[in-house]
Amino acid sequence: MPTQTTSRPVAPPSVPEANGASHRFDGVDLQALAQRIGTPLHAYSANAIRQRIGELKAALDGLDAIICYAVKANANLAILQLMAQAGVGADIVSVGELRRALNAGIPAGRIVFSGVGKSADEIAGALNVGILRFNVESLDELHTLQRLAKTQEVTARAAVRINPDVDAQTHAKISTGKSENKFGVSIDEARRWFAGRKQLTHVQLDGLHVHIGSQILSVEPFRLALQRVAAFWRELEQAGHPIASIDVGGGLGVCYREGTDQPVAAADYVAVIREALAGFRGRLLLEPGRYLVAEAGVLLTRVIRVKPGIERSFLILDAAMNDLLRPSLYDAWHDIVPVVDAARPRVTYDVVGPVCETGDTFARARALPECSAGDLLLIKATGAYGTSMASTYNSRPLAAEVLLDQGRYAVVRRRQHFEDMIAGEQPARHWETT
Ligand SMILES: *Cc1c(COP(=O)(O)O)cnc(C)c1O
């Protein structure tokens, strides 16, 4: 396990040499890889992921802490397997994610279940395999958990997800810790749950959970949220409700825009946790998603054609919003690097995909080396919320995914075949009535 504590472990892909020298990521020549596998193609560096895990583990040294990777960031089985091999658990939000995590070798005892809409079937399924903990988000869910645990004659371990009413200073669509958001319950409500704890014969309510949002680039929102959680933990202890675990959620931001985004280093993040929760003797849980995988991924795509426009030219790629939704959904910035001779003159483009939506735009007015049809481009930091949000919109097959590891690569998802895409569909031949 690497023990570096720098926040930039594997050099992310950069502009190639002016002589057009080959462009490597985790030791693999990306130009040759694109040639071999075709584009669009998601490539992930195993070493970049391992080193992020190592950094976080190093920062947590001496604490009783477990890292539960937020599966929704990237649910590919090969990525989950890397997590399992590093002793990392999982934070899941559905039974589909539970099955993926178990399938990849993550033990149930390292799996926590979050989410506002866990169905009774999902709760029963998770109880059945004996997951570590439920992060409960409403009183109705708590009652459902009690009822189902009683039926199964087991005791469920639960944490209440606190909505600390903190502004994460991130995009509105990925902010989750304000009182107007659907997530968690207020401290007032949580206090009533603990007061009624005796009625919970089959739920051991002894944990607190907080997750305030995603792509957070400052420690202050974390500090504020954890201070509120800490004050509540102390109050509960005094009232005779011992707290065995505090789950601090995820949300640690990454660099999407070089020179602008300045992510918090793992050590600084953990220092805030240590300080805010000083004196806490129970177990800490962390749920990073993006931090572990975003910068470990690149999307390889080729220029289909360059189309002159009135304002500026459109660079039309073979990747689209169905392969990477973040720019369309959140107006998110991703650095784009043409794998071409950097000495080419710079041209300002709108970088778009082929999908029939104006929102299918990766970048507006972006200055890039002049490109032409067939050129290879990298869209960077696509390892999180890329393939996990992918769709087949416009009947475009899901892109291939490869894992890179020190000069070698393995296909970890083959490009979807047309037959896979239409599997399960059929003409309306068998009509029935209800
Ligand atoms: C999405 C999510 C995470 C992970 O968020 P990142 O910003 O990817 O670190 C962690 N915990 C919960 C409850 C989540 O919903």
The ligand as an SDF file (V2000), in Angstrom:
LIG
                    3D

 15 15  0  0  0  0  0  0  0  0999 V2000
  -23.2180   10.3210   -3.0290 C   0  0  0  0  0  0  0  0  0  0  0  0
  -22.9640   10.0400   -1.6150 C   0  0  0  0  0  0  0  0  0  0  0  0
  -21.6480    9.9220   -1.1380 C   0  0  0  0  0  0  0  0  0  0  0  0
  -20.4430   10.1610   -1.9990 C   0  0  0  0  0  0  0  0  0  0  0  0
  -20.3160   11.4810   -2.3990 O   0  0  0  0  0  0  0  0  0  0  0  0
  -18.9870   11.9690   -3.1300 P   0  0  0  0  0  0  0  0  0  0  0  0
  -19.1950   13.4080   -3.3320 O   0  0  0  0  0  0  0  0  0  0  0  0
  -18.8810   11.2140   -4.3940 O   0  0  0  0  0  0  0  0  0  0  0  0
  -17.8510   11.6870   -2.2050 O   0  0  0  0  0  0  0  0  0  0  0  0
  -21.4770    9.5820    0.1900 C   0  0  0  0  0  0  0  0  0  0  0  0
  -22.5250    9.3760    1.0150 N   0  0  0  0  0  0  0  0  0  0  0  0
  -23.8010    9.4930    0.5920 C   0  0  0  0  0  0  0  0  0  0  0  0
  -24.9020    9.2510    1.5430 C   0  0  0  0  0  0  0  0  0  0  0  0
  -24.0630    9.8290   -0.7310 C   0  0  0  0  0  0  0  0  0  0  0  0
  -25.3280    9.9510   -1.1430 O   0  0  0  0  0  0  0  0  0  0  0  0
  1  2  1  0
  2  3  1  0
  2 14  2  0
  3  4  1  0
  3 10  2  0
  4  5  1  0
  5  6  1  0
  6  7  2  0
  6  8  1  0
  6  9  1  0
 10 11  1  0
 11 12  2  0
 12 13  1  0
 12 14  1  0
 14 15  1  0
M  END
$$$$
